[in-house]
Amino acid sequence: MDLLEFAKGPALQVAAYILVAGSIWRLIGILLLKEKPDYSEPRQSAGLLAALKVIYTRSFTAAPFKAATLYPKMLAYVMHIGLFATVFLFVPHIMFFEGFLGIEWPGLPNNIIYLLGVAAVVASFALLVRRLTSPVLKLISNFDDYFSWFVTVLPLITGLMIPVRMGLRYETILAIHILSVALLMIWLPFGKLGHTFLVFVTRGTTGMVFERRGAKT
Amino acid sequence: MTTVDGRHELDREAERLAYKPPEIRHDKQGDMGSDERINKAMHNFVKNFNTQTASYLDGCLHCGMCADACHFHVRTDDPRYTPIWKIELFKRTYKRQVGPFAFFYRLLGLKRQVTIEDLEEWQHLLYDSCTVCGRCSLVCPMGIDIAGLVSMARHGMFKAGLVPHELHEVAKKAAETGSPLGITPDKFEDRADWMADEHDVEIPMDVDEADVLAVMSSIEIQKYPQSIAATAKILNAAGESWTFRTDGFEATNFGMLSGNPEWQKAASLKLIDAAVKIGAKTLVLPECGHAYMALRWMGANMYGKPLPFKVMHISEYLADALNTGKIKVKKVDKSITYHDPCQVSRRGGATQAARDVLNHLTGDFREMPLGGDYNWCCGGGGGVVTIKRADPLRHRVFKLKMDQVEQTEADELVSSCANCRQSFDDSQQHFGWDYTMGSLMEMVAENLEEDGS
């Protein structure tokens, strides 16, 4: 078994198991906690709709905070959009997903994907610089913040290296890329990258509690 | 030759660029050992965890944006005042002891155990420099209610005997005497009698059956007793069957602010029992922000079932009475601006009520820049105004408020919270500021139209 076979086979498979099992474990640990009923008289009805509302609205910054948070927010948008596009809208990736999902969807032209990928990497580095220099971020950051940054940026960089090659064999660089993805999948459920799924719980529960009061969400 | 603008005192010693943090005392209650304090702090923090709070602690991205929403950070640039940092110890313990991957965190030594020195330092962060105003909760991209977590952390701090001395004393007095300022039922009755004479108004006391139970805050009874008369004038004009009760008159809840759920419950049950006893359909809360949070949104949960009566903040009552024509007011020929109490507006959902009232009172209501739900806190909420050592920090923070008010150039400044009012009065004195905080309710009472009822 060469490196590429290992990456495509057992490495990716084990990573996928850890991703799924770890995410379920973390979600169950949170979702199964005992809920106390809220007996206060609601000002307005709130439920799933309130949760969905805040899941949507919190994707945008409220006007009073726009100026102060513009820079990191823009970088975060570029990073997330770039990440989403490179993972799900890159044609070779879609073909890979079709292999086990059985469905396909339209992708974006490769050049656009490369552009978005590069933008995501640049934004990620700018965010890292901010984390290393802002007094607030220096204080509150921990291992998870830096390691999560590393495992997210690595697949972007290794993926962008594939068309460039940099003197490496295609098979080798592809194997490295897939292994970096496996690393991301393995880490995702455990650290802050869990926000991929936790964001629905945090925003959703806040929506349900505060919309019920008719308070600002 | 210069002419000094009389709006502010000429203070040559005032802060310039540097900021010196206040001297911090580490107050302690009881004689527990360090380990016991740590265990109690953490146990009582996680005790009432649910899906929401657990996901909050697991979901923080460390993006730091909450710092930009917090008045304490904005005015000092001290990173320790970053709201999410204020619960760092508890977040760390949650991940280490309780969270879904606690085992790994402990195994890999990723989260350092909290020490007593840490907790002592955090007393300043959880009490002196957080008014639980919840502005940070609105900026968080994950939607984490950081202010709610601070309240939970205070539960831990209280049980560990790590509450700032003055706040603990006030809360203890409230638990022992029924009032944070030691106002006994007799004293309340005396002051109500005095106000009835002084303002020539009928003030029903201890009526056996009434539709409306009105309650007051000790701050009003002690410092702004005219509020008692104003409440009576309004409820009389509205033609309500109402009463004050000596067995349930205190609306403030320092048990909640200091972090003792038992004291919080006892204070709420006193009001609930009094309302139930007289068969009240409505309990009208006074001009007090945290009283609204304590009874309107947490009272039923203390009671263990839905309340058999409606709970209204006085601003909600006034808005309702004015909108339905139960009472009428003369318009005042002045521009008015309004300071939103955080627990009533941003966190309580009653933002519109005061605006309805003000639109009845004046043709020139001036919203502050960032007014309403994004309002800057007065700096004294969450019990901060009681903590003497926090005064320099609170005054520093108040400058945001002064700027906000001054930009409106309004003739009058009012609010609907006696705690905010107290905090404004203190800062006004400190800065020699020329705006005096008024009461929305008193303004309504002063301008009631006689034929309104």
Interface residues (C-beta under 8 A of the other chain):
Chain A: W25 R26 I28 G29 I30 L31 L33 K34 E35 K36 P37 D38 Y39 S40 E41 R43 V54 R58 S59 T61 A62 P64 F65 A68 T69 P72 K73 A76 S134 P135 V136 L137 K138 L139 I140 S141 N142 F143 D144 D145 F190 K192 G194 H195 L198 V199 V201 T202 R203 G204 T205 T206 G207 V209 F210 R213 G214 A215 K216 T217
Chain B: N48 F49 N50 T51 Q52 A54 S55 Y56 D58 G59 C60 L61 H62 C63 G64 M65 A67 D68 A69 H73 D77 P79 R80 T82 I84 W85 E88 G99 P100 F101 F104 L110 S137 L138 V139 C140 P141 M142 G143 I144 D145 R296 W297 M298 G299 A300 N301 Y303 G304 K305 P306 L307 K310 V311 S345 R346 R347 G348 G349 A350 T351 L370 D373 Y374
